[in-house]
Amino acid sequence: MFINTFKFLLGVVLIGSFTTTLKAQEVHGKPNVWYLLLANHKLNDQVNLGTELHMRFDDWMADEQQFLFRPYIDFNTKKTPNVVYSFGYTYIKTFPYGDYPLNIAKPENNIWEQVTFKHQYNQLKVQHRYRLEQRWQKDIVYDAVNDDYELDGATYANRFRYRLTLTQPITESVFVNIFDELWFNGDKSLRNITFDRNWLYIGLGYSFTEDVSLQLAYLHQYAMNSPIRYERHHGLQVTGAVTF
């Protein structure tokens, strides 16, 4: 029932977002270089503790773009080992960058809930990931007295994310990892849902051991910069993953 409802809502949003993007200006942003460290600690077969650290740069490595810190917990049940439930927190700091920069660096705090369905067809691993985020973004306001910008208050909003991931081993150590992720913004009432962005990731990975791997990937972003402007970005992402 949940999956059928989500597919229906997804179709409605995609039709609406396609109409919106036809009216919007499209610009091409500078190339990005992103670094991601994934660290996991398995408490047992059902519970895993994890942390993500992201360092993101724009214009190759010329400008700081974002910093993210994301601790979380995963768990499943013995009856449904292929369904993983997650709960986490994310701190995001977005810096002024690009042709349409923020006035000052902008922080965000969010908490999120997630469910991931895992399947396997021969050696091909398939994952469907659904995430709901509750976001508190700091507001940037102009201080006329000091003729400068400052942070004052925060705006609450929601965001929905769906990611389809395919992982195919090539050899015992080499694998290909591909995902496409759709993002949708929602207001605090969960009534007005709009398209936010789309990510396409194509990565080549190498497993040094069962618990240590490294990926080098191409990432294409199509993201809303403002209600009337969308940006395309090409980028490289380096991802290291360790389980201990």
N, C-alpha and C positions, 0 to 999 in steps of 0.2 A: 504494500500500500504506500509506504514512504517513498520507495523508488519511483513508482508510477506518478505520484504527486510531484516529486522533484522534476521528473522529465517534462511534465506538463508546464510547470512554472518556468523551467529552463527554456522551453520552446517559446513561450510568451515573451520572456525577457530578450531572447535573441532577436526575435522579430522587431521588438520595440527598439533595441539598441542598434540594429541595422538601419532602421529608418532615421534614428538620431545621428549616426555617424555619417550618413549621406549629406547632412546639413552642416557638419562640423568641418573646421579647417584641419588639415593633416600636415604635420611637420616632421622632419627627420632629425632626431637627436644625435648627439655624438656617441661614439662607441663606448661601451661600459666594460670594466673588468671587475669581476666579483670574486671574493674568496669566502668559502664556507667551511667551517669545521663542525663536524657532527660527532658528539661523544655520547656513548650509551653504556649503561651499567645494568646488566640483567640481575635482578634480585632473585628471580626464579622463572619457571616456564610461563608464568602468567603476568608477571609485573616487570616493567623496564623503566628505568629513569634515564632521561636524556637531556642534552643541552645542545643548542645551536649558537654559534658565533658567526656573524656575517660582517665582513668589511667590504663595502661597495664603493667603486670609484667611477667617475665620469670622465669623458674625453681621454680614454685609455686610463692612465694613472695620474692625470694632471690635477683633478679636483676630487675632494671627498664628496661622496654622494649620500651614503647612509651607513649607520652602525646599528646592528640588531643583536639583542641577547634574548634567547628564548629557551628557558627551562620547561620541562614537561614530564608527564608520567603517562605511560602506556599500560594497558592491561587487557586481558582477554579471559575467557572462561574455558574450562575443559570441554564443555559441550559445543562451543563455537570457537575453535582455535584459529579459524581464518577470518574472524571479525575482531578488529582491534579498536578499543575505545581509548581516547586520549583527552587529556585536560592540560592546559598550559597557560603560560604568561609570556608576553612579549614586550620588551622595551625597544622602541625605535627612535633614533635621532636622525632626522633628515636635514642635511646641510644645504645652503644655497649653492646651486649648480645649474649649468645649462643656460639656454637662451632666455628662459623665463624663470629666474631664480626666486626663491623665497627671500624675504627681507632679512631674516635672521634664521638661525638653526631652529628647527621645530621638533619638540619631543612628542612621543605618543606612548601611552600605556594601554595594553589591551589584554583581555583574557579570552580564551577560546576553548571550544569543545569540538571534538572531531571523532568521526567513525571511518574506519578503513576496511573495505572488503577485499580479501586476497583470493586469487584463483591461480591455477597453474595448468597450462596445456602443454604436455610434454615438458620441454625445458623453458618455455616462455612463461614468465611470471607477470601477472596482471593485477593491478591495484586500482580500486576506485576510492578516492578520498574525498570526504565531505567535511567542510569546516565552517563553523559559525563563530565570528569574532564580535566581541563587545569592545568598542574603541573609545578612548578618551584622548582627544587630540588638543594640545595646547593652542590657544588662540593668539595670533599675532596682532597687536594693536599699535597704533601710532600715538606716541607721546608728544603732544604739541609743545609742552613746556621745555623738554630737552631736545626736541627736534630729532627724535630717534624712535626706533621700534622696540617693543618689549613684549614679553609673554604675560597674558592676563586672562585667567579663567581657562576653561576647557569646554569643548563641544563633544557631546556623546553621539555615536552613530553605530550602526551594525554593518557587517560585511559578510558575504557568503562566498565560499571558494569551493570549486570542484576540480579535482585533478585526476586524470587518467594516466597511469604509468605502465610502461612496458619494459621489461628487462629480459634480455636474451644473452645467455653465455655463448661466447665464440670458442674459447678454449677453457681449460680448468681455471685459468687466471684472468682472462680477458673477457669483458662483457660490454654490451651496448645497453644504454639506459636512455629511454625517450619518454618525455611526458608533455602533455598539453594541459594548461590550467586556465580556467575561466573564473573571473572575479566579478562580483556584483555588489554595489553599494546599496545600503538600506538605511532609512532614517530610523529614529528611535522608536517610532510607532510600528515599524516593520511593514509599512504600507507602500511606500514609494521605493521601488527597486529599479536601479539603473545599472547599465553596463559600466564596469570600471576598467578592466584590462584583460589581456590574454597573453600568456607566456607559452612559448614553444621551446623545448629544451632537447638537444640531441647530444648525448655524451658518450665518450669511450672511457671505460674504466679498467683498472688493473687491481686485482686482489693480491696483496703481498702475502697475507695469511687469511685465515677464515675471519679474523677480527679487524684487519687493517686494509683499507682500500683507498684508491685515489682516482678521481675522475677529471677529465678535461672536456669541456662542453661548449657548444655554441648555444646562445640564448637569444631568442628574438622576442621583443616586447612590443605590444601595441597597447598604449596606456592613455587614459584620459588625463590631460594636463589641466584642463578647465572644462566647463560645460560646452564650450564652443571650440575646443582644440584637443586633438589627439596627437600623440607622439609615437614614432617608431624608433626603436633602439636595437642595434646589433651589439652583441657582446660576447665576451669569453667568461666562463665560470670555472674555477678550480675548486673541487670539493674533496676534502679529506674526511674519512670516516674511521672511527676507532671504537671498538667494543671491549670493555674490560670488566 
